Amino acid sequence: MASLSFSTWQIHELCILDWILTIECIWQFGIYKKNKIFLLISNILILFLISGICILNWHYNNNNYQLRWLIDFQAFFTLLANLFCAIILAVRSKSQDESSFFKTKNFQ
């Protein structure tokens, strides 16, 4: 493992667990409110989770240069997730006013 302290590793691993729980909570909230935007957001957060797992694996393997592709994957997934977030925000702000963000949408 890379020369990170035990507490740093613990924080990194707990952050991954936190992401998983947060994604699940947002997904359940979207189902409860019948709002597709929350389901979409939870799917986009999975890209950020994959990004975090990539870099954590690279650190776990002593920052091995042969695994440099993990850094590229991490950057790609972060970029992709950020682009999706920007697209959702742009489409959402054009289609509806901000006060209707939490209103119920029917699944169709």
N, C-alpha and C positions, 0 to 999 in steps of 0.2 A: 504494500500500500504506500501511497505517497506520504511524505513526511508531514501529515496533518495530525494535530493532536486528537486524542480520543474524543474530547468534547466537541471539536469541530466536526468530526465524522458523525457524531451523534446528532448534532444540529442538522447536518445535511440529510441524513437519513430520515429524521423526523419531519423535515420540510417536504420530502417526497410523500410521506404518509399523510401529511397535512393537505397536500395537493389532491391526493386521491379522495380523502374525505370531503374536501370542498367541492370537488367535481360531482361527487355523489349527492351532496346536499343541494347543489344548484339544479341537478337533474331532477331530483325528487320535487323540488319547489316548482320547476317547470311543469311537471306532470300534475301536481296539485292545483296550480293556477291555470292549467291548460294553455300555457303560453309557450309557443314554439321558440321564441327568442332565447329563453333560458336553456332550452335543450340544445340550441345551436351554440350558445356560449359555453356550455359544459363540454361539447365536442371540441371546440376550439381550445379549451384549456387542456385537453389531452395532448395537443401538440406542444404546449409549454411543458407538460409533464415529461413527455418523451425527450424534449430538449434537456431537461434537468437530469434525467436518467443517463443520457449520453455522456454528459460531462462528468457525472459522478462515477460512471464506469471507467472513464479515462483516468481520473484521479486514483481510483481503486487499483488500476494496473500500473501504478508508478509513473504516470504521464508518459507512457511508452510511445516513442515516435512512430512505431509501426501501427499504432492505433490512432494516428492523427486524423483519420477519416471520421472518428467520433466527434472531433471538434467541428469538422465541416458539417456533419449531420446536425449537431447542436445549433450551429449558426443558421442552417437552412430551416430547421423546424421553428426556431425563434422568429426568423424573418417571415415565414409562411403564416404563423399564428398572428403576428403583428399586422400583416396585410389583411388577413381575414377580419380582425378586430376593426381595422380602419374602414373596410368595406361595409361591415355591418353598421357601424356608426354612421357612415355617410348615407346609406340606404334608409336606415331607421330615421334619421333626422329629416330627410327629404319627404318621407312618406307620412309621418305623423308628428304631432307636437309632443313635447317632452312629457307632458302630464299623462299621456296615454301609454307610457312605457310599461306600467305594471298592470294594465287592464287585461282581462281574460281574452284569449284567442281560442277559437274552436279548432280542434284538430280536423283537418279535411285533407 
